[in-house]
Amino acid sequence: MTLSFRLASFNLENLDTRPDHSGGAQLDDRLKILRPQIERLDADILCLQEVNAEEIEKHGERRAIALERLIEGTGYHAFHLAVSRNRAGLRMADRHNLAILSRFPILEERQIWHQLVPAPLHFASQGTADPQPVEWDRPFLYARIDLKDGRILHVLNLHLKAPRAAFVEGAKETPDRWKTIAGWAEGFYIASIKRTGQALEARLQVEALFDANPDALIAVAGDLNADDNETPLKILRAEADDTGNAHLAARSLISLERGLPEAQRFSVIHHGRPALLDHLLVSRPLLGWNRGIDIHNEALGDEAISPTLTPATGESYHAPLVASFKSPTTLKP
């Protein structure tokens, strides 16, 4: 029996009903742009980043109202939904939640946030002399999905820290202006710790899945804020060239976008430079199911220039990725 499905990833960039939380764009205007994009993906499993949530009552439940509006009237409306939550795990965060929509049942969902990697301590060169923990800005979201006949797909939805200097107490004159290069450099160093640490925690989850089942079907999707050969991708892929151990090659993850012509391999444009910051990585058993990948970047604007020319259009300056899969014909239930 064969089984086919489509898996997609899309950074929606502050999807919110509140214009002041989404760059000034009205949600109705955003929906006219974003809804056709998710419908075109025709995904059976859709990983989303930057889904904002609003309080229903003060200090109470938060709901992703804008996401509800986005999928209203589409096939995704009936999908199963998993979402990330705040550090306490009690409710969705105000900004930048992760979501997984699945046509197939989600058997398990959980966010992983320093469960596998403790926050490293940083001795600041400025400010307090006491070491401070460097915590990730957000978790990653894990879902165990029942494809059919007991076949399980493990999905990790990631949004890694952007390569922009993190907060350093007392090091800024204004929110956009650093006092010294030393302060900025320290903030940039802290950001790199966060981004690399998130990738390590995700990789350790992948290792745990392989320990339980060496033939696990695993997909890692999301906005990794890193290009192909940067450290987070190297950690996640764990290629034999890096580990130096051929016996570990079966545990490496494969970047599906490498199968595209180089000219098509970009998901953002920054000051005229195309870059691939969004990725779909799969385990080797799942690679055998892969039948293609696309990056919908035809209408992509320049994230550094377009907002100044046409403010508040509401589009995302990330292109969605979608991969198709079909189980081998020899596979038996």
C-alpha positions as CSV (number, residue, x, y, z in Angstrom):
1,M,0.0,0.0,0.0
2,T,1.4,3.4,-1.0
3,L,0.9,6.6,0.9
4,S,1.5,10.2,-0.2
5,F,1.6,13.5,1.5
6,R,2.9,17.1,1.2
7,L,4.8,18.8,3.9
8,A,5.3,22.6,3.9
9,S,7.0,25.3,6.0
10,F,6.2,29.0,6.0
11,N,7.2,31.9,8.2
12,L,4.2,34.2,8.2
13,E,6.0,37.1,9.8
14,N,4.0,38.3,12.8
15,L,0.6,37.1,11.8
16,D,-1.6,39.1,14.0
17,T,-5.0,41.0,14.0
18,R,-3.3,44.0,15.5
19,P,-1.6,46.3,13.0
20,D,0.9,47.6,15.5
21,H,2.1,44.0,16.0
22,S,2.5,43.3,12.3
23,G,4.3,46.3,10.8
24,G,1.1,48.4,10.4
25,A,-0.6,46.0,8.0
26,Q,-4.3,45.3,8.3
27,L,-5.2,41.7,8.7
28,D,-7.8,41.7,5.9
29,D,-5.1,43.0,3.5
30,R,-2.7,40.3,4.7
31,L,-5.2,37.6,4.2
32,K,-5.6,38.5,0.5
33,I,-1.9,37.8,0.1
34,L,-1.2,35.0,2.5
35,R,-4.3,32.8,2.0
36,P,-3.6,32.1,-1.7
37,Q,-0.1,31.2,-0.7
38,I,-1.1,28.5,1.8
39,E,-3.8,27.2,-0.5
40,R,-1.2,26.9,-3.3
41,L,1.0,24.8,-1.0
42,D,-1.8,22.2,-0.8
43,A,-0.1,20.7,2.2
44,D,-1.2,17.8,4.3
45,I,1.2,19.0,7.1
46,L,2.0,22.7,7.4
47,C,4.6,24.1,9.8
48,L,4.2,27.8,10.5
49,Q,6.4,30.2,12.3
50,E,5.6,33.7,13.8
51,V,2.0,33.1,14.7
52,N,1.0,35.7,17.3
53,A,-1.7,35.2,19.9
54,E,-4.1,37.6,21.7
55,E,-5.4,37.5,25.2
56,I,-9.1,36.5,25.4
57,E,-9.1,37.8,29.0
58,K,-6.5,39.7,31.0
59,H,-3.8,37.2,32.2
60,G,-6.0,34.4,30.8
61,E,-6.1,32.3,27.7
62,R,-4.5,33.5,24.5
63,R,-5.8,32.4,21.0
64,A,-4.2,32.6,17.6
65,I,-7.1,34.6,16.2
66,A,-5.3,35.7,13.1
67,L,-4.4,32.1,12.2
68,E,-8.0,31.1,12.7
69,R,-9.0,33.8,10.3
70,L,-6.3,32.8,7.8
71,I,-7.4,29.1,7.5
72,E,-11.1,29.9,7.7
73,G,-12.8,28.7,4.5
74,T,-9.8,26.6,3.5
75,G,-9.1,22.9,3.7
76,Y,-6.8,23.6,6.7
77,H,-9.7,24.6,8.8
78,A,-10.5,21.0,9.6
79,F,-6.9,20.0,10.3
80,H,-5.5,18.9,13.6
81,L,-3.5,21.8,15.3
82,A,-0.5,21.8,17.6
83,V,0.9,25.1,18.9
84,S,3.8,26.2,21.1
85,R,3.3,28.0,24.4
86,N,5.1,30.4,26.7
87,R,8.1,29.4,28.9
88,A,5.7,28.2,31.7
89,G,3.8,26.1,29.1
90,L,0.5,27.5,30.3
91,R,-0.7,29.6,27.3
92,M,0.5,30.8,23.9
93,A,3.1,33.5,23.9
94,D,2.1,37.0,22.7
95,R,4.5,36.8,19.7
96,H,6.3,34.3,17.5
97,N,4.5,31.0,18.3
98,L,5.0,27.9,16.3
99,A,2.1,25.9,14.8
100,I,1.7,22.6,13.0
101,L,-1.4,21.9,11.0
102,S,-2.0,18.3,10.0
103,R,-4.5,16.4,8.0
104,F,-3.4,13.3,9.8
105,P,-4.0,12.7,13.5
106,I,-1.4,14.2,15.9
107,L,-0.7,11.5,18.5
108,E,1.7,13.6,20.6
109,E,2.7,17.2,20.7
110,R,5.2,19.0,23.0
111,Q,7.5,21.9,23.0
112,I,11.1,21.4,23.9
113,W,12.8,24.3,25.6
114,H,15.9,23.6,27.6
115,Q,14.7,20.1,28.5
116,L,17.7,18.6,26.5
117,V,20.2,21.5,26.7
118,P,20.5,23.6,29.9
119,A,20.9,27.3,29.4
120,P,24.6,28.0,29.3
121,L,26.1,30.7,31.7
122,H,27.6,33.8,30.3
123,F,30.0,36.0,32.2
124,A,29.1,39.5,30.9
125,S,32.0,41.9,30.1
126,Q,29.7,44.7,31.1
127,G,27.1,45.3,33.8
128,T,26.6,42.6,36.4
129,A,29.6,40.5,37.4
130,D,27.4,37.4,38.1
131,P,27.0,34.8,35.3
132,Q,23.7,35.0,33.5
133,P,21.9,32.1,31.8
134,V,21.6,32.5,28.1
135,E,18.1,31.1,27.4
136,W,16.6,30.5,23.9
137,D,14.0,33.0,22.8
138,R,11.5,30.2,22.0
139,P,11.2,26.4,22.0
140,F,10.9,24.1,19.0
141,L,7.6,22.2,18.5
142,Y,7.6,18.5,18.1
143,A,4.7,16.4,16.8
144,R,4.3,12.6,16.4
145,I,1.9,12.1,13.5
146,D,0.0,9.0,12.5
147,L,0.3,8.8,8.7
148,K,-1.6,5.5,8.3
149,D,-1.5,1.8,9.3
150,G,0.8,2.6,12.2
151,R,3.4,4.5,10.2
152,I,4.7,7.4,12.2
153,L,6.1,10.7,11.0
154,H,8.1,12.8,13.5
155,V,8.0,16.5,12.7
156,L,10.2,19.2,14.4
157,N,9.1,22.8,13.7
158,L,11.9,25.3,14.3
159,H,12.5,29.0,14.4
160,L,16.1,29.8,15.3
161,K,17.4,33.0,16.7
162,A,18.1,35.7,14.0
163,P,21.7,36.7,13.6
164,R,21.2,40.1,15.2
165,A,22.8,41.2,18.4
166,A,20.8,40.1,21.5
167,F,20.0,42.3,24.5
168,V,22.9,43.3,26.7
169,E,21.9,45.3,29.8
170,G,23.0,48.9,29.7
171,A,24.7,48.6,26.3
172,K,22.3,50.6,24.2
173,E,21.5,54.3,23.9
174,T,18.2,53.7,22.2
175,P,16.5,50.4,21.0
176,D,18.3,50.7,17.7
177,R,21.6,52.4,18.7
178,W,24.4,50.7,20.6
179,K,26.7,52.7,22.9
180,T,29.9,50.8,21.9
181,I,31.2,48.3,19.4
182,A,32.1,46.1,22.4
183,G,28.5,46.0,23.6
184,W,27.2,45.2,20.1
185,A,29.8,42.5,19.6
186,E,28.8,40.9,22.9
187,G,25.2,41.0,21.9
188,F,26.0,39.3,18.6
189,Y,28.0,36.7,20.4
190,I,25.0,35.9,22.7
191,A,22.7,35.7,19.7
192,S,25.0,33.1,18.2
193,I,24.9,31.0,21.4
194,K,21.1,31.1,21.3
195,R,20.9,30.1,17.7
196,T,23.5,27.3,17.9
197,G,22.0,26.0,21.2
198,Q,18.6,25.7,19.7
199,A,20.0,23.7,16.8
200,L,21.8,21.4,19.3
201,E,18.7,20.8,21.3
202,A,16.8,19.9,18.1
203,R,19.6,17.6,17.0
204,L,19.5,15.8,20.4
205,Q,15.8,15.2,19.9
206,V,16.6,13.7,16.5
207,E,19.2,11.5,18.2
208,A,16.6,10.3,20.8
209,L,14.2,9.4,17.9
210,F,16.9,7.4,16.2
211,D,17.8,5.7,19.4
212,A,14.2,4.5,19.7
213,N,13.9,3.6,16.0
214,P,16.9,3.7,13.6
215,D,14.5,3.8,10.6
216,A,12.4,6.7,12.0
217,L,10.7,9.0,9.5
218,I,11.9,12.4,10.6
219,A,11.3,15.9,9.1
220,V,12.9,19.1,10.5
221,A,11.3,22.2,9.0
222,G,11.3,25.9,9.6
223,D,13.1,29.3,9.6
224,L,16.6,28.4,10.7
225,N,18.0,31.9,10.1
226,A,21.1,30.3,8.7
227,D,22.3,29.5,5.2
228,D,23.3,26.1,4.0
229,N,26.8,25.8,5.4
230,E,26.4,27.8,8.6
231,T,26.8,26.1,12.0
232,P,23.1,25.4,12.8
233,L,22.7,23.5,9.6
234,K,25.9,21.5,10.2
235,I,24.7,20.6,13.7
236,L,21.3,19.5,12.4
237,R,22.6,17.5,9.4
238,A,25.5,15.8,11.2
239,E,27.1,14.7,8.0
240,A,29.7,12.0,7.9
241,D,32.3,14.5,6.6
242,D,31.9,16.4,9.8
243,T,31.6,13.4,12.3
244,G,34.4,11.5,10.6
245,N,32.5,8.3,11.2
246,A,30.9,6.4,8.3
247,H,28.9,4.3,10.7
248,L,26.9,7.4,11.8
249,A,26.0,8.4,8.2
250,A,22.6,6.7,8.4
251,R,21.7,9.2,11.2
252,S,22.5,12.3,9.1
253,L,19.7,14.5,7.9
254,I,19.4,15.6,4.3
255,S,18.6,19.1,3.1
256,L,16.0,18.6,0.4
257,E,16.5,22.1,-1.0
258,R,19.9,21.0,-2.3
259,G,18.0,19.1,-4.9
260,L,17.0,22.3,-6.6
261,P,19.0,24.2,-9.1
262,E,21.3,26.7,-7.3
263,A,19.5,29.7,-8.9
264,Q,16.2,28.6,-7.2
265,R,17.7,28.0,-3.8
266,F,16.6,31.1,-1.9
267,S,13.8,31.9,0.5
268,V,14.6,35.5,1.3
269,I,16.1,38.5,-0.5
270,H,18.2,41.0,1.6
271,H,19.6,44.1,-0.1
272,G,19.4,42.3,-3.4
273,R,21.2,39.2,-2.1
274,P,19.2,35.9,-2.3
275,A,19.6,33.7,0.8
276,L,18.3,30.3,1.9
277,L,17.2,30.8,5.5
278,D,14.2,28.4,5.5
279,H,14.8,24.7,5.2
280,L,13.3,21.2,5.0
281,L,15.6,18.4,6.3
282,V,14.7,14.7,6.4
283,S,16.1,11.5,7.7
284,R,17.4,9.0,5.2
285,P,14.4,6.7,5.5
286,L,12.1,9.6,4.7
287,L,14.4,10.7,1.9
288,G,13.4,7.5,0.1
289,W,9.9,8.8,0.1
290,N,10.7,12.2,-1.3
291,R,9.4,13.0,-4.8
292,G,10.3,16.7,-5.1
293,I,10.6,20.1,-3.4
294,D,9.6,23.6,-4.4
295,I,10.3,27.0,-3.0
296,H,7.5,29.5,-3.9
297,N,9.8,32.5,-4.3
298,E,8.5,34.0,-7.5
299,A,6.8,37.0,-5.9
300,L,9.3,37.5,-3.1
301,G,10.1,41.1,-2.2
302,D,13.4,42.3,-0.7
303,E,13.0,42.3,3.1
304,A,15.4,45.3,3.5
305,I,14.0,47.5,0.6
306,S,10.4,46.6,-0.2
307,P,8.9,47.7,3.2
308,T,10.4,51.2,2.7
309,L,9.0,51.5,-0.8
310,T,5.5,50.1,-0.1
311,P,5.0,50.1,3.7
312,A,2.5,47.7,5.4
313,T,1.7,45.5,2.4
314,G,1.4,42.6,4.9
315,E,3.2,40.1,2.7
316,S,5.8,37.7,4.2
317,Y,9.3,38.3,3.1
318,H,10.0,34.6,3.5
319,A,9.1,32.2,0.8
320,P,7.2,29.0,1.7
321,L,8.8,25.6,1.0
322,V,6.9,22.4,0.2
323,A,8.0,18.9,-0.4
324,S,6.0,15.9,-1.7
325,F,6.4,12.3,-0.4
326,K,5.2,8.9,-1.5
327,S,6.0,5.7,0.2
328,P,7.8,3.0,-1.7
329,T,5.5,0.6,-3.5
330,T,7.2,-2.3,-1.8
331,L,6.4,-1.0,1.7
332,K,3.8,-3.2,3.5
333,P,1.5,-2.0,6.3
